[in-house]
Amino acid sequence: MVRCAFKGVFSWILVFGIIQGHCLEPSDVLVHSMLGGKVQLRPSFQILQHFDDNILFQQNDPEDDFLAVLNPAITLDVGNPGTRIHFALKYNFQSLHYLDNDRFDSENHRVSLTSGFKGGKLSVSGTDSLGFLTDLQRRATNEDFQTDQIGLNVDRIVLSDNYRVNYQMTEKTSFYVNGRFSSIDYDETPNSSYIDVNTWTVANGVSYQAFSKASIFTQVHYGQSATNPNSSRQPKGPHLSSLGGSIGLDGDITPRLTGTVQVGYETREYSDDEVPAPDEPTVNLNLNYRFGAKTSLGLILSRRSIVSASAPGQSLIVNGLTININRAIGSSGKLFATLGATLKKNDYEETTRYPDRADDDFRVYFDLIYNPREWINTGFGYEYIDYSTDQVRAQEYSVNRVTLFFGVGY
């Protein structure tokens, strides 16, 4: 692992030396333009070094280790967001290497596409991503089969699509359709405790620019979530349907406050009518307040329902809160600091399996980022994680994680 990490760092230090020694511009090496600049190919590389004092998320006898992550990527840009048609296709390879636990070493592959089209009153924008990932199952004990599965690499395929079609009816009024799909497909194993989940949602809405830089919108949505077990010993759960509506405000709310405020209500129903699915309010707040040129405060508040990936026919309400302070240090514009905290509460709906379960995931993090050049990214990060639950068979744990990283690329 160490040899592999040093090879990655040395390769990019060599690139840096060639650029400086031959008086080349970084864009000569890190950006390859074609067709008069309409098409660009941009390679990049990042290496991260983590220290984790509880790699398996254990309540007792935690095990620490170092993890090196090598992350080369390449991006193909055609056009830009200001042109009529544009898209960016990116491939990312990730190689993970543990110092003392090389049985957990793994490789991940991700492909993503960002695209857009503008023509007259019609505009289309979307994102697609596909990942072939290997995750370390850190702390799960299979409650159904009494099989200890702690410390296994689990393969999965993750797919997501998000598209929005917008039609400008008048100068201030627009109609939009937003479609989303997500899927997690775990590798099938005889005693797998994971359940495949796929979810799709379609929302129709109208937006009105009531203020100079902010719009009021209202929308209705309908969606379904389905699960599929990866073991014949697990039952297949019912589909969950959801129907709801919301109203919100989006844009520059004041000269200093920007973001989205959205509240609504959602009705939910299982296909077999045997499991209760109470109706619930929904919330989505994502706000940023600028105190000045160097300091800002971010707030994210959400409330939504999801289907459990470990229990058929089980849904839960996820309440999330994130607060962070961002500060530019000095006058060079190269040094930045972020201090933040996140609290996520999972409230499981009452069933035979989980008659009364609630989980809390609390995190505090600090990041210090230094960009000596536009194309060089370095930094330090610290994160503290505290997980608690009232489920007797689940383990509570805490984690301290330190990260150093270095990246090259535009």
C-alpha positions, 0 to 999 in steps of 0.5 A: 500500500505504502509503495503504491501510494508513493508511486502515485505521489511521485508520478504527479510530483514528476509532472509538476517538475516537468511543467516547472522545468520546461516553463510549460503552462499547467493547461498544456498538460492538464487540459487537452483542447480540440475543435477550437476549444469546444471539446476538452479532455481533462485528466486529474489525480488525487491521493488521500491518506486516512487514519481511522481508529475504528475501521469496523465500527465496533463498540468493543475492542475497536481496531485502527488502521491507515487507508490510502486512496488513489483516485485518478479520473478523466473528464470529457467536456463538450461545450459549456453550460452557456452553450445550446448543448453541453455535456461532461462525461467523467470516469473515476477509478478509486483504489483503496489500500489498507496498511494492516488489513489488506484483505479489505483492499478494493477497487471502485469504478464510477462513470457520470454524465452531466448534460444540458440543452437550451432551445427557445423556451425549452431547456433540459438538464440532467445527471446520470451516474453508474458505480461498480463499488465494493464496500466494507461491511463494517458492523452488521451482524445478520440477525435473521441467519445468526451469521457474523458478517463483520469485516467483509467486502460487499460488491454493489452496483449503484445507478442514479438518474435525475432529469428536469424539463423546463418550459418558459410559459411567460417571462416570469412563469415556467412549468417543469417536470422532474424525474428521478431514479435510483437503484442499489443492487448488491451482490447475491450471496447465500447469507446476504443481509442486504436488500436491493432497493430501487426508487423512482419519482416524478414531480410536476410543478409551476414556478413564478418569479415573484422577486427579482432573483427568487421564485415561488414554486409549487409541485405535486409528486408521485413515486414508488420504492421496491425491494428485492432480497439477495437470499432465498431465505429472506422474503420479498417486501411489498412496494411502497407508493408515495403521493405528495405536494409541496410549496417553496421559495428558491434563489437569492432570497435576500442580498446575503441569503440564498438557497431553497426553502420547501415544505410539503406533505406526503401520503404513503401506502404499501402494496399489500396493505399489511404494513402501516405507512403513516402520512408524513410532512416533508421538509427541504431547506438548503440555505447559505448566509454570507456575513461578508466577503470571507465568511458564510454560514450553511444550513441544511434541514431535511425530512423524508421517508426511505425504504430500509435496505436491511428489512423487507417491508420496513420504511423509516423517517430520516430527519437530517440537520447540517450546520457549517461555517466557511471562512477564507483565511488571509487575503491570498484567496488560497486558504479556506477552513470549514467547521461543521456538524451533522445530526441524522435521526432514523425513526423506524416505523413500528413493525414486528421486526422493529417495534420501536427503533430510533438511531442517531448519527452525530458527526463533527468535522473540520477541513483546512484546504490550501490551493497554492495553484488553481490546479493544485488542491491540498488539505487536512480534515478531521471527523468525529462520528458518534452512533447510538441506537435503542435497538438491543442487537445493534452496536453503538460506536464512535470513530475518530478519522484524520485525512490528508489529501493532495490533488492535481487537475482542473 
